Amino acid sequence: MSKTTPTRAATKRGAKAIAAAPAAASVASASTALVIRAVRDEDLDAVIEMDALVTGIKKRDYWKSLYGRYADAVATGQHFLVATADNTVIGFVIGEVRDWEFGSPPCGWVFAIDVHPEARLLGAATQLLQAICQRFKRAGVSKVRTLLARENTLILSFFRSQGMMISPFIPLELDLGH
Ligand SMILES: CC(C)(COP(=O)(O)OP(=O)(O)OC[C@H]1O[C@@H](n2cnc3c(N)ncnc32)[C@H](O)[C@@H]1OP(=O)(O)O)[C@@H](O)C(=O)NCCC(=O)NCCS
């Protein structure tokens, strides 16, 4: 099981408060501790709501299946972490170590990261990414990769701010019809 990592929500920007996530109008002030920890059963509704808010689609079955595979799966290199402020989930990150896929040595992949719109620009995603990267490093890998939609300049800005660069891979796809 991943260790719980308490941090200060506002270390990055001093006095700015983490505003409310949906059901938590009172969440966090400058002094509120952000906790980064492995997802728990009771976090799932908040994760589903947050994803629906960002993507516009509620995918309960998808998230339940993902939870089944990634929660508490540290031994197999899979991580599903949440950021909480005052026990309210305000963000999450999901990723895993993949061995020799695409012909490359084992590396960490981040395939989802989200922060509640009202809790953004306070460093939560930075801390989530750092937390999952620490776990990747502990698993012995020295590289982290991700894929993002070309038009998603927000997520691109975030990953660039973390030092991520264009990788040597080219994504390809083919329409298989029906
Ligand atoms: C991208 C996202 C995760 C960033 O979360 P966050 O907690 O606000 O990020 P941080 O506060 O850690 O920001 C770190 C850096 O990212 C960059 N960044 C974040 N939001 C930005 C924005 N709106 N515009 C430009 N740069 C931005 C900045 O460089 C920022 O550092 P700075 O504030 O010192 O300039 C969040 O905006 C989000 O969830 N967006 C939707 C994500 C999404 O589309 N997910 C689906 C695909 S996985």
The ligand as an SDF file (V2000), in Angstrom:
LIG
                    3D

 48 50  0  0  0  0  0  0  0  0999 V2000
   -3.8170   20.2600  -16.0400 C   0  0  0  0  0  0  0  0  0  0  0  0
   -4.2500   20.1790  -14.5830 C   0  0  0  0  0  0  0  0  0  0  0  0
   -4.1180   18.7090  -14.0870 C   0  0  0  0  0  0  0  0  0  0  0  0
   -3.3140   21.0850  -13.7580 C   0  0  0  0  0  0  0  0  0  0  0  0
   -3.6910   20.9800  -12.3990 O   0  0  0  0  0  0  0  0  0  0  0  0
   -3.2420   22.0990  -11.3420 P   0  0  0  0  0  0  0  0  0  0  0  0
   -3.3420   21.5270   -9.9870 O   0  0  0  0  0  0  0  0  0  0  0  0
   -3.9750   23.3480  -11.6090 O   0  0  0  0  0  0  0  0  0  0  0  0
   -1.7060   22.3130  -11.7550 O   0  0  0  0  0  0  0  0  0  0  0  0
   -0.5660   23.0200  -10.8950 P   0  0  0  0  0  0  0  0  0  0  0  0
   -1.1570   24.0420   -9.9880 O   0  0  0  0  0  0  0  0  0  0  0  0
    0.2860   21.9780  -10.2850 O   0  0  0  0  0  0  0  0  0  0  0  0
    0.2110   23.7960  -12.0470 O   0  0  0  0  0  0  0  0  0  0  0  0
    1.5550   23.5220  -12.3880 C   0  0  0  0  0  0  0  0  0  0  0  0
    1.9230   24.3000  -13.6250 C   0  0  0  0  0  0  0  0  0  0  0  0
    1.1460   23.8540  -14.7530 O   0  0  0  0  0  0  0  0  0  0  0  0
    0.9590   24.9410  -15.6580 C   0  0  0  0  0  0  0  0  0  0  0  0
   -0.4570   25.2430  -15.7390 N   0  0  0  0  0  0  0  0  0  0  0  0
   -1.4600   24.7590  -14.9730 C   0  0  0  0  0  0  0  0  0  0  0  0
   -2.6360   25.2890  -15.3310 N   0  0  0  0  0  0  0  0  0  0  0  0
   -2.3870   26.1240  -16.3430 C   0  0  0  0  0  0  0  0  0  0  0  0
   -3.2030   26.9600  -17.1490 C   0  0  0  0  0  0  0  0  0  0  0  0
   -4.5480   27.0520  -16.9490 N   0  0  0  0  0  0  0  0  0  0  0  0
   -2.6170   27.6800  -18.1290 N   0  0  0  0  0  0  0  0  0  0  0  0
   -1.2890   27.6210  -18.3320 C   0  0  0  0  0  0  0  0  0  0  0  0
   -0.4430   26.8380  -17.5990 N   0  0  0  0  0  0  0  0  0  0  0  0
   -0.9990   26.0970  -16.6170 C   0  0  0  0  0  0  0  0  0  0  0  0
    1.6750   26.1510  -15.0460 C   0  0  0  0  0  0  0  0  0  0  0  0
    2.9890   26.1920  -15.5700 O   0  0  0  0  0  0  0  0  0  0  0  0
    1.6930   25.7830  -13.5560 C   0  0  0  0  0  0  0  0  0  0  0  0
    2.7430   26.3910  -12.8630 O   0  0  0  0  0  0  0  0  0  0  0  0
    2.6110   27.9400  -12.3970 P   0  0  0  0  0  0  0  0  0  0  0  0
    1.2500   28.0520  -11.7630 O   0  0  0  0  0  0  0  0  0  0  0  0
    3.7430   28.1230  -11.4560 O   0  0  0  0  0  0  0  0  0  0  0  0
    2.7060   28.7490  -13.6460 O   0  0  0  0  0  0  0  0  0  0  0  0
   -5.7130   20.6730  -14.3830 C   0  0  0  0  0  0  0  0  0  0  0  0
   -5.8470   21.9490  -14.9990 O   0  0  0  0  0  0  0  0  0  0  0  0
   -6.7430   19.7440  -14.9780 C   0  0  0  0  0  0  0  0  0  0  0  0
   -7.1960   18.8090  -14.3080 O   0  0  0  0  0  0  0  0  0  0  0  0
   -7.0860   19.9540  -16.2390 N   0  0  0  0  0  0  0  0  0  0  0  0
   -7.9420   19.0190  -16.9470 C   0  0  0  0  0  0  0  0  0  0  0  0
   -7.0940   17.8010  -17.1970 C   0  0  0  0  0  0  0  0  0  0  0  0
   -7.5330   16.9790  -18.3440 C   0  0  0  0  0  0  0  0  0  0  0  0
   -7.8650   17.4840  -19.4060 O   0  0  0  0  0  0  0  0  0  0  0  0
   -7.5100   15.6830  -18.0970 N   0  0  0  0  0  0  0  0  0  0  0  0
   -7.8710   14.7540  -19.1090 C   0  0  0  0  0  0  0  0  0  0  0  0
   -6.6500   14.1140  -19.7470 C   0  0  0  0  0  0  0  0  0  0  0  0
   -5.7140   13.1370  -18.6030 S   0  0  0  0  0  0  0  0  0  0  0  0
  1  2  1  0
  2  3  1  0
  2  4  1  0
  2 36  1  0
  4  5  1  0
  5  6  1  0
  6  7  2  0
  6  8  1  0
  6  9  1  0
  9 10  1  0
 10 11  2  0
 10 12  1  0
 10 13  1  0
 13 14  1  0
 14 15  1  0
 15 16  1  0
 15 30  1  0
 16 17  1  0
 17 18  1  0
 17 28  1  0
 18 19  1  0
 18 27  1  0
 19 20  2  0
 20 21  1  0
 21 22  1  0
 21 27  2  0
 22 23  1  0
 22 24  2  0
 24 25  1  0
 25 26  2  0
 26 27  1  0
 28 29  1  0
 28 30  1  0
 30 31  1  0
 31 32  1  0
 32 33  2  0
 32 34  1  0
 32 35  1  0
 36 37  1  0
 36 38  1  0
 38 39  2  0
 38 40  1  0
 40 41  1  0
 41 42  1  0
 42 43  1  0
 43 44  2  0
 43 45  1  0
 45 46  1  0
 46 47  1  0
 47 48  1  0
M  END
$$$$
